[in-house]
Amino acid sequence: MKKLLVVLLGFACALALTVNAAEGKKEKKTLTSDEKKELKELKDKYDTNKDGKLDKDERAKMSKEDKEKYGKLTGHSDSKDSKDSKDSSKDKKDDSKTSTK
């Protein structure tokens, strides 16, 4: 009886995980032909190693406006990069406080 209960509990957990995973899927945004063209232009401009993708270093070299365009088109945001720049500016402020004492 205990084995049956454990098996049923296992199936219930598997079913719950499957349903939860199916609900969590995002719909992929379909790009218009103009958006595809704009994305291709951004890749052509910044893809220095010509692999068809923009890696972290290539995205870091993008202008602010182009980063915003790229983020809107792909759904990727470089929030980590902007966080790093905020942290570095915070560190500079902290350094200036300690150096004046």
N, C-alpha and C positions, 0 to 999 in steps of 0.2 A: 504494500500500500504506500509506503514511504517513497519507493522508487517511482511509482506512478505520479505521485504528487510533485516530486523533483522534476520529472520529465515535463509535466504540464506547466510547471512554473518556468522552466527553460523555454518552452514554446511561447509562453505569454511574454517573456522578456524579449525574445527574438522578434515577435510580432510588433511589440511596442517600439523597438529600435527601428524596424523597417518602416513603420508608419511615420515615425518622427523624421527619419532621413528623407522620406519622400516629400514631406511638407516643407523641409528646409531648403529644397532646391530652388535656385533663382532662375527666373526666365532670362535667357540670354537676349540681350538687346540686339535687334536687327538694325544694321546701319544702312542709311540711304546711300545712294551712289555718290552724292556730294560729300558725305561724311567719310566714306571709304577713300575717296580721292584725297581729302584733307589728311586722313591718317597716313596714307601712303606718302604724301609730301613730307609729313613730320618724320617718318621713318627714313626716307631718302636723305633728309637734311641732317639727322643726328646719328644714324646707324653707321658708325665709323668702321666696324669690322664686317659690315655687309652680311650679317647672318639673318636679316629679316626681322630681328627683334631689338628692342631697346633695353639694354641691361641697366643696372643701377648707375654705373659710371656715365653712360650715355644720357640717361635721364637727368643726372645731376648737372650736366652741361647745358640743359635746355633753358631757354629764357622763361621767365615767370608766366608770360602769356601762353607760350607753347606748352608749358607744363599743365596749365589749366585746360587748354584745348585737349591735350592728350588724356587727361583725367576724365573729362566729360565723354570723350569718344570711347575709351576703353573701360571705364568704370574703375580704373586704378587711381588711387591717390597716393602721392608720396608724402603721406603724413609723417612717416618716420624721418624723412629728410628734413621736413619743416620743423619737426621736433628737435632734431639734432642742431639745426641752426639756432633755434630758440635757446637750447641748452648752452651752446657755445657763446651766445650773446650774454646769457645769464652769468656764465663763468667769467667773461670779460668784466662785467660789472663787479662781481665778487673780487676779482683780482685788483681792480682799481681801488676798492675800499681797503683792502689789506695793505696795498703798497703805500697809501697815504698816511698810514698810522706810524 
